[in-house]
């Protein structure tokens, strides 16, 4: 875990979940720009050679071929989340195991799968340090609308090629080829990214 903010956090009662099981974190300070390795208690010694480590009595078991991970603040507010699958490696030769999937740009929250790659580090990952695929080049390419589908008289489903900032979507104005303009949306707007 990397603190990409300028705030100091105490991780006490924060949670990591895959939707099936949950790990409630112990009290540990995480300063801005600091890394912490969170692992099973039994693996703490092995990982401690890589840096600051927090061993947990129980950890979610993550599937190799795909799963979701959520980091929740103590009040269950989602701090960060990731859905990964084999495609997230973006490198077929590394999908058989032994390689971590690493985040490219920790400052960019809306890139979805395109913000992850298989590690390029020779040991298969970069626990406790800057990811081997790290790149903070800003995403200057607007999301591409891939598909629009009318679900009902007042519901349209939009599919984009990357995660879209929901607050921007909810305040935008839309014009359809029929000439109709939509000036407001409801919070039930359905967004799909690939």
N, CA, C and O atoms as a DFTB+ gen file, in Angstrom:
776 C
 N C O
     1  1       0.852      -1.167       0.000
     2  2       0.000       0.000       0.000
     3  2       0.899       1.232       0.000
     4  3       1.940       1.265       0.657
     5  1       0.472       2.241      -0.753
     6  2       1.230       3.477      -0.874
     7  2       0.327       4.650      -0.541
     8  3      -0.794       4.731      -1.044
     9  1       0.798       5.557       0.301
    10  2       0.036       6.754       0.633
    11  2       0.376       7.842      -0.383
    12  3       1.393       8.523      -0.254
    13  1      -0.476       8.001      -1.389
    14  2      -0.253       8.971      -2.464
    15  2      -0.764      10.357      -2.093
    16  3      -0.692      11.278      -2.906
    17  1      -1.276      10.517      -0.879
    18  2      -1.814      11.811      -0.456
    19  2      -0.760      12.611       0.309
    20  3       0.384      12.179       0.453
    21  1      -1.166      13.779       0.793
    22  2      -0.280      14.582       1.639
    23  2      -0.723      14.518       3.096
    24  3      -0.359      15.379       3.897
    25  1      -1.511      13.493       3.442
    26  2      -2.045      13.335       4.798
    27  2      -1.406      12.139       5.503
    28  3      -0.944      11.194       4.862
    29  1      -1.390      12.200       6.834
    30  2      -0.928      11.086       7.664
    31  2      -2.163      10.287       8.064
    32  3      -3.171      10.863       8.474
    33  1      -2.088       8.965       7.946
    34  2      -3.212       8.113       8.305
    35  2      -2.805       7.106       9.367
    36  3      -1.685       6.595       9.359
    37  1      -3.724       6.827      10.278
    38  2      -3.601       5.682      11.167
    39  2      -4.536       4.639      10.576
    40  3      -5.735       4.888      10.450
    41  1      -4.011       3.480      10.212
    42  2      -4.798       2.463       9.516
    43  2      -5.680       1.625      10.438
    44  3      -6.329       0.684       9.981
    45  1      -5.713       1.955      11.727
    46  2      -6.523       1.177      12.658
    47  2      -7.980       1.126      12.212
    48  3      -8.597       2.156      11.940
    49  1      -8.509      -0.073      12.142
    50  2      -9.889      -0.382      11.743
    51  2     -10.191      -0.151      10.264
    52  3     -11.344      -0.271       9.850
    53  1      -9.172       0.179       9.454
    54  2      -9.374       0.170       8.011
    55  2      -9.545      -1.293       7.613
    56  3      -9.137      -2.185       8.358
    57  1     -10.132      -1.548       6.469
    58  2     -10.424      -2.928       6.075
    59  2      -9.945      -3.200       4.657
    60  3      -9.977      -2.323       3.794
    61  1      -9.503      -4.431       4.434
    62  2      -9.207      -4.930       3.094
    63  2     -10.146      -6.102       2.860
    64  3     -10.222      -7.017       3.679
    65  1     -10.864      -6.072       1.732
    66  2     -11.815      -7.144       1.455
    67  2     -11.807      -7.510      -0.019
    68  3     -11.520      -6.684      -0.885
    69  1     -12.128      -8.757      -0.277
    70  2     -12.336      -9.203      -1.655
    71  2     -13.818      -9.488      -1.886
    72  3     -14.190     -10.078      -2.900
    73  1     -14.649      -9.074      -0.958
    74  2     -16.085      -9.302      -1.059
    75  2     -16.525     -10.561      -0.343
    76  3     -17.690     -10.680       0.035
    77  1     -15.603     -11.519      -0.145
    78  2     -15.928     -12.760       0.556
    79  2     -15.386     -12.776       1.973
    80  3     -16.045     -13.270       2.888
    81  1     -14.192     -12.239       2.159
    82  2     -13.597     -12.178       3.496
    83  2     -13.014     -10.787       3.705
    84  3     -12.833     -10.013       2.765
    85  1     -12.728     -10.500       4.965
    86  2     -12.296      -9.147       5.313
    87  2     -11.170      -9.210       6.338
    88  3     -11.154     -10.083       7.205
    89  1     -10.242      -8.287       6.232
    90  2      -9.174      -8.150       7.207
    91  2      -9.267      -6.746       7.793
    92  3      -9.243      -5.760       7.056
    93  1      -9.372      -6.654       9.105
    94  2      -9.432      -5.360       9.792
    95  2      -8.023      -5.030      10.260
    96  3      -7.422      -5.777      11.031
    97  1      -7.505      -3.906       9.788
    98  2      -6.111      -3.561      10.033
    99  2      -5.869      -3.068      11.447
   100  3      -6.749      -2.495      12.091
   101  1      -4.658      -3.307      11.909
   102  2      -4.211      -2.851      13.222
   103  2      -3.743      -1.407      13.118
   104  3      -3.608      -0.863      12.021
   105  1      -3.499      -0.797      14.260
   106  2      -3.026       0.578      14.289
   107  2      -1.591       0.664      13.786
   108  3      -0.689       0.040      14.345
   109  1      -1.390       1.440      12.731
   110  2      -0.059       1.716      12.201
   111  2      -0.143       3.044      11.455
   112  3      -1.120       3.313      10.755
   113  1       0.875       3.858      11.608
   114  2       0.911       5.172      10.964
   115  2       1.459       5.030       9.548
   116  3       2.458       4.348       9.319
   117  1       0.781       5.693       8.593
   118  2       1.232       5.705       7.203
   119  2       1.376       7.159       6.769
   120  3       0.384       7.855       6.552
   121  1       2.620       7.607       6.645
   122  2       2.918       8.994       6.279
   123  2       2.792       9.204       4.774
   124  3       2.801       8.239       4.011
   125  1       2.674      10.473       4.339
   126  2       2.639      10.761       2.905
   127  2       3.877      10.201       2.199
   128  3       4.998      10.348       2.685
   129  1       3.661       9.562       1.055
   130  2       4.769       9.001       0.287
   131  2       5.350       7.717       0.861
   132  3       6.345       7.204       0.348
   133  1       4.746       7.197       1.912
   134  2       5.260       5.987       2.568
   135  2       4.545       4.736       2.059
   136  3       3.374       4.777       1.680
   137  1       5.273       3.638       2.061
   138  2       4.749       2.335       1.666
   139  2       4.597       1.460       2.893
   140  3       5.323       1.615       3.875
   141  1       3.646       0.538       2.829
   142  2       3.543      -0.503       3.850
   143  2       3.095      -1.785       3.157
   144  3       2.202      -1.776       2.310
   145  1       3.725      -2.868       3.532
   146  2       3.367      -4.185       3.001
   147  2       2.387      -4.799       3.989
   148  3       2.704      -4.933       5.171
   149  1       1.207      -5.173       3.522
   150  2       0.210      -5.816       4.367
   151  2       0.124      -7.266       3.932
   152  3      -0.158      -7.568       2.772
   153  1       0.372      -8.159       4.878
   154  2       0.432      -9.587       4.546
   155  2      -0.092     -10.417       5.712
   156  3      -0.396      -9.888       6.781
   157  1      -0.192     -11.713       5.489
   158  2      -0.570     -12.629       6.566
   159  2       0.504     -12.585       7.642
   160  3       1.690     -12.446       7.341
   161  1       0.089     -12.702       8.886
   162  2       1.014     -12.652      10.028
   163  2       2.178     -13.627       9.860
   164  3       3.316     -13.306      10.200
   165  1       1.891     -14.814       9.336
   166  2       2.919     -15.842       9.158
   167  2       3.995     -15.428       8.151
   168  3       5.101     -15.969       8.173
   169  1       3.677     -14.463       7.259
   170  2       4.623     -14.026       6.230
   171  2       5.353     -12.731       6.584
   172  3       6.146     -12.226       5.788
   173  1       5.090     -12.198       7.764
   174  2       5.651     -10.896       8.154
   175  2       7.172     -10.880       8.081
   176  3       7.749      -9.948       7.520
   177  1       7.824     -11.881       8.631
   178  2       9.292     -11.906       8.640
   179  2       9.840     -11.925       7.217
   180  3      10.789     -11.204       6.911
   181  1       9.253     -12.742       6.345
   182  2       9.739     -12.858       4.967
   183  2       9.616     -11.535       4.217
   184  3      10.499     -11.177       3.437
   185  1       8.524     -10.808       4.451
   186  2       8.316      -9.541       3.747
   187  2       9.033      -8.367       4.397
   188  3       9.273      -7.354       3.740
   189  1       9.379      -8.483       5.677
   190  2       9.990      -7.351       6.387
   191  2      11.337      -6.934       5.789
   192  3      11.772      -5.803       6.005
   193  1      12.000      -7.812       5.050
   194  2      13.265      -7.428       4.413
   195  2      13.048      -6.391       3.307
   196  3      13.992      -5.724       2.885
   197  1      11.794      -6.259       2.838
   198  2      11.486      -5.304       1.777
   199  2      11.040      -3.948       2.305
   200  3      10.983      -2.982       1.543
   201  1      10.720      -3.856       3.606
   202  2      10.295      -2.574       4.163
   203  2       9.251      -2.720       5.243
   204  3       9.029      -3.808       5.774
   205  1       8.613      -1.611       5.561
   206  2       7.601      -1.515       6.605
   207  2       6.506      -2.549       6.338
   208  3       5.904      -2.556       5.264
   209  1       6.249      -3.418       7.310
   210  2       5.330      -4.540       7.115
   211  2       4.309      -4.627       8.243
   212  3       4.650      -4.447       9.413
   213  1       3.070      -4.901       7.892
   214  2       1.998      -5.092       8.859
   215  2       1.415      -6.484       8.656
   216  3       0.741      -6.743       7.659
   217  1       1.677      -7.374       9.604
   218  2       1.134      -8.729       9.534
   219  2      -0.270      -8.773      10.110
   220  3      -0.537      -8.191      11.162
   221  1      -1.161      -9.461       9.422
   222  2      -2.553      -9.573       9.832
   223  2      -2.903     -11.023      10.153
   224  3      -2.446     -11.942       9.473
   225  1      -3.713     -11.223      11.187
   226  2      -4.119     -12.576      11.582
   227  2      -4.873     -13.273      10.455
   228  3      -4.745     -14.484      10.278
   229  1      -5.657     -12.514       9.696
   230  2      -6.358     -13.102       8.547
   231  2      -6.296     -12.117       7.389
   232  3      -6.336     -10.902       7.580
   233  1      -6.199     -12.661       6.202
   234  2      -6.156     -11.867       4.975
   235  2      -7.076     -12.510       3.946
   236  3      -7.205     -13.734       3.913
   237  1      -7.719     -11.697       3.102
   238  2      -8.518     -12.288       2.027
   239  2      -7.614     -13.112       1.100
   240  3      -6.464     -12.749       0.855
   241  1      -8.143     -14.204       0.600
   242  2      -7.420     -15.013      -0.367
   243  2      -7.806     -14.522      -1.758
   244  3      -8.971     -14.589      -2.148
   245  1      -6.822     -14.031      -2.497
   246  2      -7.088     -13.465      -3.812
   247  2      -6.876     -14.513      -4.896
   248  3      -5.872     -15.226      -4.884
   249  1      -7.803     -14.609      -5.818
   250  2      -7.712     -15.562      -6.919
   251  2      -6.685     -15.084      -7.940
   252  3      -6.568     -13.883      -8.185
   253  1      -5.949     -16.002      -8.531
   254  2      -4.937     -15.641      -9.525
   255  2      -5.535     -15.112     -10.819
   256  3      -4.951     -14.237     -11.458
   257  1      -6.700     -15.634     -11.214
   258  2      -7.250     -15.272     -12.517
   259  2      -8.231     -14.105     -12.482
   260  3      -8.729     -13.694     -13.531
   261  1      -8.517     -13.567     -11.309
   262  2      -9.398     -12.417     -11.221
   263  2     -10.085     -12.313      -9.881
   264  3     -10.509     -13.315      -9.307
   265  1     -10.192     -11.093      -9.387
   266  2     -10.846     -10.847      -8.106
   267  2     -10.991      -9.342      -7.951
   268  3     -10.513      -8.575      -8.787
   269  1     -11.643      -8.929      -6.895
   270  2     -11.723      -7.504      -6.593
   271  2     -11.144      -7.278      -5.203
   272  3     -11.274      -8.120      -4.314
   273  1     -10.512      -6.144      -5.037
   274  2      -9.925      -5.777      -3.750
   275  2     -10.449      -4.386      -3.416
   276  3     -10.432      -3.483      -4.252
   277  1     -10.911      -4.232      -2.194
   278  2     -11.368      -2.915      -1.732
   279  2     -10.636      -2.561      -0.454
   280  3     -10.462      -3.395       0.435
   281  1     -10.213      -1.315      -0.377
   282  2      -9.657      -0.755       0.844
   283  2     -10.722       0.178       1.391
   284  3     -11.124       1.131       0.723
   285  1     -11.180      -0.095       2.607
   286  2     -12.262       0.671       3.223
   287  2     -11.757       1.415       4.446
   288  3     -11.008       0.864       5.253
   289  1     -12.168       2.663       4.582
   290  2     -11.890       3.448       5.779
   291  2     -12.693       2.830       6.916
   292  3     -13.586       2.023       6.654
   293  1     -12.414       3.173       8.147
   294  2     -13.065       2.547       9.300
   295  2     -14.593       2.648       9.263
   296  3     -15.274       1.813       9.859
   297  1     -15.144       3.656       8.575
   298  2     -16.608       3.788       8.479
   299  2     -17.171       3.140       7.210
   300  3     -18.298       3.425       6.808
   301  1     -16.375       2.265       6.586
   302  2     -16.727       1.523       5.369
   303  2     -16.781       2.366       4.102
   304  3     -17.306       1.912       3.085
   305  1     -16.253       3.575       4.144
   306  2     -16.108       4.396       2.953
   307  2     -15.002       3.795       2.086
   308  3     -13.927       3.473       2.593
   309  1     -15.256       3.640       0.778
   310  2     -14.261       3.056      -0.118
   311  2     -13.145       4.071      -0.356
   312  3     -13.391       5.158      -0.878
   313  1     -11.921       3.715       0.028
   314  2     -10.746       4.554      -0.178
   315  2     -10.170       4.268      -1.556
   316  3      -9.788       5.188      -2.279
   317  1     -10.108       2.998      -1.914
   318  2      -9.601       2.590      -3.218
   319  2     -10.120       1.196      -3.509
   320  3     -10.437       0.437      -2.594
   321  1     -10.205       0.865      -4.783
   322  2     -10.638      -0.473      -5.161
   323  2     -10.039      -0.834      -6.507
   324  3      -9.683       0.029      -7.308
   325  1      -9.941      -2.117      -6.727
   326  2      -9.365      -2.633      -7.954
   327  2     -10.048      -3.943      -8.294
   328  3     -10.199      -4.821      -7.444
   329  1     -10.459      -4.066      -9.548
   330  2     -10.870      -5.362     -10.070
   331  2      -9.777      -5.770     -11.044
   332  3      -9.446      -5.019     -11.962
   333  1      -9.224      -6.938     -10.850
   334  2      -8.185      -7.402     -11.761
   335  2      -8.571      -8.753     -12.332
   336  3      -9.356      -9.496     -11.743
   337  1      -8.007      -9.054     -13.484
   338  2      -8.137     -10.369     -14.096
   339  2      -6.873     -10.631     -14.909
   340  3      -5.943      -9.825     -14.882
   341  1      -6.832     -11.724     -15.615
   342  2      -5.646     -12.100     -16.392
   343  2      -5.259     -10.990     -17.370
   344  3      -4.073     -10.746     -17.588
   345  1      -6.246     -10.320     -17.958
   346  2      -5.970      -9.249     -18.913
   347  2      -5.206      -8.084     -18.279
   348  3      -4.519      -7.342     -18.981
   349  1      -5.322      -7.918     -16.958
   350  2      -4.656      -6.810     -16.270
   351  2      -3.141      -6.886     -16.371
   352  3      -2.465      -5.865     -16.247
   353  1      -2.595      -8.077     -16.593
   354  2      -1.143      -8.210     -16.747
   355  2      -0.654      -7.482     -17.999
   356  3       0.459      -6.956     -18.022
   357  1      -1.476      -7.454     -19.023
   358  2      -1.107      -6.886     -20.318
   359  2       0.199      -7.482     -20.839
   360  3       0.950      -6.834     -21.568
   361  1       0.452      -8.731     -20.447
   362  2       1.651      -9.455     -20.871
   363  2       1.362     -10.945     -20.695
   364  3       1.441     -11.469     -19.583
   365  1       1.033     -11.617     -21.778
   366  2       0.612     -13.019     -21.711
   367  2       1.666     -13.933     -21.092
   368  3       1.314     -14.906     -20.425
   369  1       2.945     -13.645     -21.298
   370  2       4.005     -14.514     -20.767
   371  2       4.090     -14.479     -19.240
   372  3       4.750     -15.330     -18.644
   373  1       3.429     -13.503     -18.595
   374  2       3.494     -13.392     -17.134
   375  2       2.195     -13.811     -16.445
   376  3       2.072     -13.651     -15.231
   377  1       1.231     -14.339     -17.185
   378  2      -0.071     -14.667     -16.605
   379  2      -0.104     -16.012     -15.879
   380  3      -1.094     -16.325     -15.218
   381  1       0.936     -16.795     -15.987
   382  2       0.949     -18.127     -15.365
   383  2       1.351     -18.100     -13.899
   384  3       1.360     -19.146     -13.249
   385  1       1.687     -16.925     -13.360
   386  2       2.036     -16.825     -11.945
   387  2       3.462     -16.344     -11.735
   388  3       4.285     -16.376     -12.650
   389  1       3.743     -15.895     -10.514
   390  2       5.074     -15.436     -10.163
   391  2       5.315     -13.957     -10.403
   392  3       6.402     -13.453     -10.124
   393  1       4.304     -13.249     -10.923
   394  2       4.439     -11.820     -11.207
   395  2       3.291     -11.054     -10.558
   396  3       2.143     -11.497     -10.593
   397  1       3.604      -9.918      -9.974
   398  2       2.577      -9.038      -9.419
   399  2       2.009      -8.152     -10.516
   400  3       2.670      -7.868     -11.515
   401  1       0.780      -7.725     -10.308
   402  2       0.197      -6.686     -11.147
   403  2       0.441      -5.381     -10.399
   404  3       0.075      -5.251      -9.231
   405  1       1.062      -4.413     -11.078
   406  2       1.437      -3.163     -10.428
   407  2       0.670      -1.979     -11.012
   408  3       0.357      -1.945     -12.202
   409  1       0.374      -1.007     -10.144
   410  2      -0.273       0.222     -10.589
   411  2       0.775       1.126     -11.235
   412  3       1.866       1.307     -10.696
   413  1       0.440       1.684     -12.376
   414  2       1.373       2.542     -13.106
   415  2       1.418       3.936     -12.483
   416  3       2.493       4.418     -12.127
   417  1       0.263       4.586     -12.349
   418  2       0.214       5.951     -11.857
   419  2      -0.704       6.029     -10.642
   420  3      -1.926       6.005     -10.796
   421  1      -0.137       6.123      -9.428
   422  2      -0.972       6.166      -8.228
   423  2      -1.764       7.469      -8.080
   424  3      -2.668       7.545      -7.247
   425  1      -1.442       8.486      -8.868
   426  2      -2.169       9.757      -8.799
   427  2      -3.418       9.747      -9.673
   428  3      -4.278      10.615      -9.523
   429  1      -3.534       8.792     -10.574
   430  2      -4.659       8.739     -11.497
   431  2      -5.647       7.682     -11.035
   432  3      -5.335       6.491     -11.036
   433  1      -6.838       8.116     -10.639
   434  2      -7.828       7.205     -10.077
   435  2      -8.811       6.664     -11.100
   436  3      -9.541       5.719     -10.800
   437  1      -8.855       7.227     -12.287
   438  2      -9.933       6.880     -13.220
   439  2      -9.474       6.131     -14.458
   440  3     -10.127       6.227     -15.497
   441  1      -8.398       5.405     -14.392
   442  2      -7.923       4.717     -15.589
   443  2      -8.314       3.248     -15.641
   444  3      -8.169       2.614     -16.686
   445  1      -8.804       2.693     -14.542
   446  2      -9.199       1.291     -14.545
   447  2      -8.056       0.373     -14.939
   448  3      -6.916       0.575     -14.523
   449  1      -8.365      -0.636     -15.742
   450  2      -7.391      -1.652     -16.143
   451  2      -6.175      -1.065     -16.845
   452  3      -5.083      -1.624     -16.746
   453  1      -6.340       0.043     -17.546
   454  2      -5.212       0.620     -18.282
   455  2      -4.149       1.209     -17.360
   456  3      -3.083       1.607     -17.829
   457  1      -4.421       1.272     -16.057
   458  2      -3.457       1.812     -15.096
   459  2      -2.668       0.701     -14.392
   460  3      -2.058       0.941     -13.350
   461  1      -2.677      -0.499     -14.952
   462  2      -1.986      -1.640     -14.338
   463  2      -1.214      -2.423     -15.392
   464  3      -1.619      -2.514     -16.551
   465  1      -0.103      -2.980     -14.962
   466  2       0.745      -3.824     -15.818
   467  2       1.409      -4.887     -14.951
   468  3       1.483      -4.748     -13.731
   469  1       1.887      -5.943     -15.590
   470  2       2.704      -6.931     -14.889
   471  2       4.016      -6.269     -14.479
   472  3       4.568      -5.452     -15.216
   473  1       4.502      -6.629     -13.301
   474  2       5.768      -6.079     -12.818
   475  2       6.893      -6.388     -13.797
   476  3       6.899      -7.435     -14.445
   477  1       7.840      -5.467     -13.896
   478  2       9.034      -5.675     -14.717
   479  2      10.248      -5.995     -13.852
   480  3      11.345      -6.205     -14.369
   481  1      10.051      -6.033     -12.531
   482  2      11.137      -6.332     -11.614
   483  2      11.501      -7.811     -11.715
   484  3      10.615      -8.661     -11.805
   485  1      12.785      -8.124     -11.700
   486  2      13.241      -9.508     -11.881
   487  2      12.767     -10.460     -10.783
   488  3      12.727     -11.671     -11.001
   489  1      12.405      -9.933      -9.595
   490  2      11.900     -10.825      -8.549
   491  2      10.379     -11.010      -8.654
   492  3       9.786     -11.741      -7.861
   493  1       9.756     -10.350      -9.628
   494  2       8.326     -10.539      -9.867
   495  2       7.428      -9.492      -9.234
   496  3       6.216      -9.518      -9.449
   497  1       7.986      -8.574      -8.463
   498  2       7.190      -7.534      -7.821
   499  2       8.087      -6.531      -7.127
   500  3       9.309      -6.679      -7.114
   501  1       7.477      -5.512      -6.553
   502  2       8.246      -4.457      -5.886
   503  2       7.640      -4.139      -4.517
   504  3       7.252      -2.996      -4.275
   505  1       7.551      -5.115      -3.626
   506  2       6.922      -4.845      -2.328
   507  2       7.689      -3.776      -1.551
   508  3       8.914      -3.830      -1.440
   509  1       6.947      -2.802      -1.016
   510  2       7.541      -1.783      -0.166
   511  2       8.335      -0.713      -0.877
   512  3       9.043       0.057      -0.227
   513  1       8.238      -0.641      -2.198
   514  2       8.994       0.369      -2.938
   515  2       8.226       0.798      -4.189
   516  3       7.171       0.246      -4.502
   517  1       8.767       1.785      -4.895
   518  2       8.142       2.288      -6.117
   519  2       7.954       1.137      -7.103
   520  3       8.868       0.342      -7.322
   521  1       6.770       1.055      -7.694
   522  2       6.496       0.008      -8.681
   523  2       7.427       0.125      -9.881
   524  3       7.795       1.228     -10.284
   525  1       7.800      -0.998     -10.441
   526  2       8.724      -1.022     -11.577
   527  2       8.121      -0.400     -12.831
   528  3       8.852      -0.011     -13.741
   529  1       6.788      -0.303     -12.888
   530  2       6.111       0.272     -14.052
   531  2       5.628       1.700     -13.773
   532  3       4.844       2.254     -14.545
   533  1       6.095       2.290     -12.674
   534  2       5.670       3.621     -12.225
   535  2       5.869       4.679     -13.303
   536  3       6.945       4.788     -13.893
   537  1       4.816       5.459     -13.553
   538  2       4.887       6.550     -14.522
   539  2       3.793       7.552     -14.161
   540  3       2.612       7.203     -14.183
   541  1       4.158       8.775     -13.834
   542  2       3.164       9.779     -13.436
   543  2       2.765      10.704     -14.582
   544  3       2.191      11.766     -14.347
   545  1       3.060      10.315     -15.805
   546  2       2.612      11.109     -16.950
   547  2       1.094      11.206     -16.884
   548  3       0.418      10.180     -16.817
   549  1       0.541      12.420     -16.902
   550  2      -0.912      12.546     -16.776
   551  2      -1.652      11.965     -17.984
   552  3      -1.150      11.972     -19.108
   553  1      -2.851      11.465     -17.718
   554  2      -3.718      10.941     -18.784
   555  2      -4.408      12.134     -19.444
   556  3      -5.307      12.736     -18.857
   557  1      -3.994      12.469     -20.641
   558  2      -4.556      13.611     -21.353
   559  2      -5.565      13.191     -22.412
   560  3      -6.106      14.031     -23.131
   561  1      -5.815      11.883     -22.505
   562  2      -6.760      11.369     -23.486
   563  2      -8.128      11.224     -22.830
   564  3      -8.269      10.528     -21.824
   565  1      -9.118      11.870     -23.393
   566  2     -10.472      11.788     -22.843
   567  2     -11.020      10.372     -22.993
   568  3     -10.649       9.662     -23.928
   569  1     -11.893       9.956     -22.088
   570  2     -12.522       8.646     -22.230
   571  2     -13.263       8.554     -23.558
   572  3     -13.871       9.524     -24.011
   573  1     -13.206       7.393     -24.167
   574  2     -13.877       7.174     -25.449
   575  2     -15.195       6.452     -25.196
   576  3     -15.229       5.418     -24.528
   577  1     -16.267       7.000     -25.730
   578  2     -17.574       6.375     -25.624
   579  2     -17.631       5.231     -26.621
   580  3     -17.515       5.446     -27.828
   581  1     -17.808       4.019     -26.121
   582  2     -17.800       2.833     -26.974
   583  2     -19.191       2.415     -27.437
   584  3     -19.366       1.919     -28.549
   585  1     -20.178       2.625     -26.565
   586  2     -21.497       2.116     -26.877
   587  2     -22.543       2.896     -26.084
   588  3     -22.302       3.280     -24.939
   589  1     -23.693       3.126     -26.688
   590  2     -24.837       3.747     -26.019
   591  2     -26.034       2.845     -26.259
   592  3     -26.294       2.426     -27.387
   593  1     -26.756       2.551     -25.195
   594  2     -27.919       1.680     -25.339
   595  2     -29.092       2.253     -24.551
   596  3     -28.955       2.539     -23.361
   597  1     -30.232       2.423     -25.193
   598  2     -31.444       2.877     -24.513
   599  2     -32.026       1.692     -23.756
   600  3     -32.358       0.667     -24.352
   601  1     -32.146       1.834     -22.463
   602  2     -32.696       0.768     -21.617
   603  2     -34.202       0.934     -21.470
   604  3     -34.952      -0.042     -21.462
   605  1     -34.631       2.189     -21.353
   606  2     -36.057       2.504     -21.254
   607  2     -36.252       3.933     -21.750
   608  3     -35.312       4.549     -22.254
   609  1     -37.464       4.463     -21.610
   610  2     -37.768       5.817     -22.098
   611  2     -36.920       6.887     -21.409
   612  3     -36.682       7.945     -21.991
   613  1     -36.459       6.633     -20.179
   614  2     -35.681       7.643     -19.467
   615  2     -34.331       7.125     -18.949
   616  3     -33.731       7.733     -18.063
   617  1     -33.858       6.005     -19.503
   618  2     -32.590       5.431     -19.054
   619  2     -31.711       5.065     -20.245
   620  3     -32.141       4.371     -21.166
   621  1     -30.481       5.544     -20.206
   622  2     -29.498       5.254     -21.243
   623  2     -28.262       4.675     -20.584
   624  3     -27.799       5.188     -19.566
   625  1     -27.728       3.611     -21.157
   626  2     -26.501       3.005     -20.630
   627  2     -25.342       3.420     -21.526
   628  3     -25.387       3.224     -22.741
   629  1     -24.297       3.997     -20.920
   630  2     -23.119       4.451     -21.651
   631  2     -21.945       3.534     -21.318
   632  3     -21.728       3.218     -20.148
   633  1     -21.185       3.100     -22.324
   634  2     -20.021       2.253     -22.092
   635  2     -18.777       2.997     -22.588
   636  3     -18.704       3.404     -23.747
   637  1     -17.787       3.170     -21.674
   638  2     -16.557       3.873     -21.996
   639  2     -15.371       2.923     -21.992
   640  3     -15.468       1.810     -21.475
   641  1     -14.261       3.352     -22.562
   642  2     -13.056       2.517     -22.607
   643  2     -12.224       2.630     -21.341
   644  3     -11.233       1.913     -21.202
   645  1     -12.597       3.517     -20.404
   646  2     -11.902       3.627     -19.124
   647  2     -12.879       4.138     -18.081
   648  3     -13.968       4.607     -18.413
   649  1     -12.488       4.047     -16.832
   650  2     -13.330       4.528     -15.741
   651  2     -13.529       6.028     -15.916
   652  3     -12.600       6.746     -16.284
   653  1     -14.741       6.494     -15.651
   654  2     -15.077       7.903     -15.810
   655  2     -15.414       8.486     -14.445
   656  3     -16.074       7.843     -13.628
   657  1     -14.957       9.705     -14.209
   658  2     -15.249      10.409     -12.958
   659  2     -16.752      10.658     -12.882
   660  3     -17.298      11.426     -13.674
   661  1     -17.417      10.012     -11.933
   662  2     -18.877      10.082     -11.856
   663  2     -19.393      11.489     -11.613
   664  3     -20.447      11.847     -12.139
   665  1     -18.685      12.297     -10.835
   666  2     -19.174      13.647     -10.575
   667  2     -19.228      14.462     -11.869
   668  3     -20.142      15.267     -12.047
   669  1     -18.272      14.268     -12.768
   670  2     -18.286      14.970     -14.058
   671  2     -19.457      14.507     -14.918
   672  3     -20.110      15.318     -15.576
   673  1     -19.718      13.221     -14.911
   674  2     -20.815      12.661     -15.706
   675  2     -22.156      13.199     -15.226
   676  3     -23.025      13.524     -16.035
   677  1     -22.323      13.291     -13.913
   678  2     -23.610      13.701     -13.356
   679  2     -23.917      15.173     -13.586
   680  3     -25.084      15.562     -13.551
   681  1     -22.901      16.004     -13.819
   682  2     -23.137      17.439     -14.022
   683  2     -23.037      17.848     -15.493
   684  3     -23.216      19.023     -15.814
   685  1     -22.760      16.913     -16.379
   686  2     -22.586      17.223     -17.802
   687  2     -23.928      17.403     -18.505
   688  3     -24.971      16.981     -18.005
   689  1     -23.880      18.039     -19.675
   690  2     -25.038      18.162     -20.558
   691  2     -24.795      17.263     -21.764
   692  3     -23.695      17.249     -22.316
   693  1     -25.809      16.516     -22.174
   694  2     -25.677      15.562     -23.270
   695  2     -26.577      15.966     -24.425
   696  3     -27.707      16.406     -24.212
   697  1     -26.085      15.821     -25.633
   698  2     -26.891      16.096     -26.818
   699  2     -26.892      14.829     -27.675
   700  3     -25.838      14.287     -28.008
   701  1     -28.071      14.378     -28.016
   702  2     -28.225      13.185     -28.830
   703  2     -28.509      13.582     -30.272
   704  3     -28.963      14.698     -30.522
   705  1     -28.254      12.695     -31.221
   706  2     -28.407      13.003     -32.639
   707  2     -29.849      13.364     -33.016
   708  3     -30.081      13.944     -34.077
   709  1     -30.796      13.033     -32.178
   710  2     -32.196      13.393     -32.432
   711  2     -32.432      14.870     -32.155
   712  3     -33.506      15.394     -32.448
   713  1     -31.429      15.549     -31.588
   714  2     -31.575      16.957     -31.264
   715  2     -32.009      17.191     -29.835
   716  3     -32.007      18.333     -29.375
   717  1     -32.380      16.150     -29.122
   718  2     -32.797      16.296     -27.730
   719  2     -31.586      16.568     -26.839
   720  3     -30.503      16.027     -27.061
   721  1     -31.780      17.396     -25.852
   722  2     -30.711      17.705     -24.897
   723  2     -31.129      17.245     -23.519
   724  3     -32.274      17.438     -23.110
   725  1     -30.202      16.637     -22.804
   726  2     -30.447      16.211     -21.437
   727  2     -29.611      17.118     -20.553
   728  3     -28.385      17.126     -20.656
   729  1     -30.267      17.890     -19.677
   730  2     -29.552      18.831     -18.817
   731  2     -29.273      18.294     -17.426
   732  3     -28.485      18.890     -16.691
   733  1     -29.885      17.203     -17.047
   734  2     -29.612      16.660     -15.714
   735  2     -29.681      15.142     -15.763
   736  3     -30.339      14.555     -16.622
   737  1     -29.004      14.543     -14.843
   738  2     -29.020      13.087     -14.725
   739  2     -29.290      12.733     -13.277
   740  3     -29.156      13.570     -12.385
   741  1     -29.666      11.506     -13.056
   742  2     -29.866      11.021     -11.691
   743  2     -28.644      10.240     -11.274
   744  3     -27.841       9.826     -12.110
   745  1     -28.507      10.041      -9.983
   746  2     -27.348       9.317      -9.474
   747  2     -27.368       7.846      -9.863
   748  3     -26.397       7.131      -9.611
   749  1     -28.440       7.386     -10.465
   750  2     -28.517       5.985     -10.875
   751  2     -27.930       5.776     -12.272
   752  3     -28.103       4.716     -12.873
   753  1     -27.237       6.790     -12.779
   754  2     -26.606       6.669     -14.086
   755  2     -25.713       5.431     -14.107
   756  3     -24.900       5.236     -13.204
   757  1     -25.860       4.606     -15.121
   758  2     -25.100       3.362     -15.216
   759  2     -23.903       3.541     -16.120
   760  3     -24.060       3.818     -17.309
   761  1     -22.697       3.387     -15.572
   762  2     -21.475       3.529     -16.330
   763  2     -20.765       2.187     -16.390
   764  3     -20.660       1.490     -15.380
   765  1     -20.281       1.828     -17.559
   766  2     -19.524       0.581     -17.706
   767  2     -18.213       0.922     -18.380
   768  3     -18.186       1.651     -19.372
   769  1     -17.125       0.394     -17.841
   770  2     -15.827       0.572     -18.505
   771  2     -15.219      -0.795     -18.725
   772  3     -15.572      -1.762     -18.050
   773  1     -14.296      -0.869     -19.681
   774  2     -13.630      -2.152     -19.940
   775  2     -12.176      -2.066     -19.558
   776  3     -11.442      -3.044     -19.700
